Amino acid sequence: MIPFNKPYMTGKETEYIKEAVISGKISGDGVFTKKCNEFFEKELGFKKVLLTTSCTDALEMAAILIDLQPDDEVIMPSYTFVSTANAFVLRGAKLVFADSNADNPNLDADKIEALITPKTKAIVPVHYAGIACDMGKIMELAEKHNLYVIEDAAQAIDSFYVMPDGTKKPLGTIGHLAAFSFHETKNIISGEGGMLAINDERFVKRAEIIREKGTNRSSFFRGEVDKYGWVDVGSSFLPSDIIAAFLYAQLENMDAIQAQRRQIWQRYWDGLSPLVQQGKLRLPYLPDFATNNAHMFYIITKDLTERTALIAALKKENIHPVFHYLSLHTSPFYADKHDGRALPESDFYTDTLVRLPLYFELSEEQQTRVISEIVKFYN
Ligand SMILES: *Cc1c(COP(=O)(O)O)cnc(C)c1O
C-alpha cells in the first residue's frame, strides 16, 4: 500500500519529549519552545514568532489582533482550507473570495483591487503547495488601501518570495502577520501544532497577551510587571513544551527532510513531464518569484470525470492519491453568504487537482510504480 502521507520521525522526538518530561516543566513556553523560537528567529530570519497549538489558532490570533469589527470584509481565495475562513468568520467578518490564478491555485493578485471596498480590512493570501502568492503586488495594494496582510503560510515553511532584485524573503515574513502549520501532513510536523509569525512590531505585545488567555503573564515572567492579571480578550493558544520538544527534533533535521522531499518532487516532475508534452495533464506551475519547498506534488486532470477515473485506477493498485479543497463559496455553510460571483478557476481546481503520495520514506521503487501507473492510465 502506498498511502498519501506517512508522518516522518527523525528519531530524536521521543528523546526530547523525555527530556522535557524529566525537566518537570511541560506547560507552554518551556525550554524546547525557546529552542524552537530561536531556530526561527536566528536561523530562518523571522522577527518574532509564537508557537501555537495549530495554524488554525494562529489565524484566530491574527483575526483578533487586527481588531476585526462585525461586517468588516476580508479578501481570501475560495480554494483554501476552512481554517483560513473560519478564523475571520468567528469574529463576524464578511468573506470576499478572490478567484484563483489560471496557472496555479493561488489567489489572482490582479483580481483583488476590484474587490476592495471601504469595509475591507485585510487580505489573506494562501501560499498553496508552498508556492508564493504574488506578494509584491499584494503588499503594494495593501499599502495603497491601508489593509493588513495575513499570510496563510500553513504549507510554506522553507519557501521564499523572490524579490525583483533577486533577494529571497521567507514566506511568512512579508505580511503583517503569518500563520504556519506543523500538522502531521506538512513538511515539518509535531502532530498538531502551529506558529504565528509577527512581522509588524506593533502586534508583539498584544499577541503575547491574547495567547495567554488575555493576561500579561509573559511580561510578568520577564519581570516587566510585578503581578499579572486580565488585560484583554484572549484564549489558550500556546502548546505544551512536549509538543515543542517533538517539533525541535524536526527543525534540527529540516535540511535533510527538505532535501529528501525535493528529490521526490523532482522525480515526479521528471517522470510525468512526458505526459505534459503529450497534452494529457498539467503539473505545478511556479512563477518566477516563487521557490519550491516540495510540500506537495499535484497534477491537474482534464475534468472531474477523468480525475475520478484516475484516482479509482490508482486505488486499485493500492496507491492512494487524494483530491483537495472544495471551493468555500459553494460550501453548505457559506454558499448563501457569498456575494454570488462565479469563481470558475477555484471550481476548476476543486474538480481537477490530485495530490500524489509525497513523504520522506516513499522509496524510489514505490515512486516509480506511482509514475508508471499514471502513465499507464493516460496511455
Ligand atoms: C493545514 C492548513 C491549515 C490548518 O492547519 P492546522 O495546523 O491543522 O490548524 C490552514 N490553512 C492551510 C492552507 C493548510 O494547508
The ligand as an SDF file (V2000), in Angstrom:
LIG
                    3D

 15 15  0  0  0  0  0  0  0  0999 V2000
   -3.0280   22.6710    7.1020 C   0  0  0  0  0  0  0  0  0  0  0  0
   -3.6190   24.0040    6.7570 C   0  0  0  0  0  0  0  0  0  0  0  0
   -4.2710   24.7960    7.7080 C   0  0  0  0  0  0  0  0  0  0  0  0
   -4.6030   24.3050    9.0950 C   0  0  0  0  0  0  0  0  0  0  0  0
   -3.5110   23.9310    9.8440 O   0  0  0  0  0  0  0  0  0  0  0  0
   -3.7480   23.3060   11.3120 P   0  0  0  0  0  0  0  0  0  0  0  0
   -2.3960   23.3690   11.9010 O   0  0  0  0  0  0  0  0  0  0  0  0
   -4.2350   21.9190   11.0910 O   0  0  0  0  0  0  0  0  0  0  0  0
   -4.7230   24.1650   12.0130 O   0  0  0  0  0  0  0  0  0  0  0  0
   -4.6980   26.0440    7.3490 C   0  0  0  0  0  0  0  0  0  0  0  0
   -4.5140   26.5260    6.1110 N   0  0  0  0  0  0  0  0  0  0  0  0
   -3.9130   25.7840    5.1560 C   0  0  0  0  0  0  0  0  0  0  0  0
   -3.7140   26.3770    3.7980 C   0  0  0  0  0  0  0  0  0  0  0  0
   -3.4560   24.4950    5.4430 C   0  0  0  0  0  0  0  0  0  0  0  0
   -2.8630   23.7750    4.4900 O   0  0  0  0  0  0  0  0  0  0  0  0
  1  2  1  0
  2  3  1  0
  2 14  2  0
  3  4  1  0
  3 10  2  0
  4  5  1  0
  5  6  1  0
  6  7  2  0
  6  8  1  0
  6  9  1  0
 10 11  1  0
 11 12  2  0
 12 13  1  0
 12 14  1  0
 14 15  1  0
M  END
$$$$
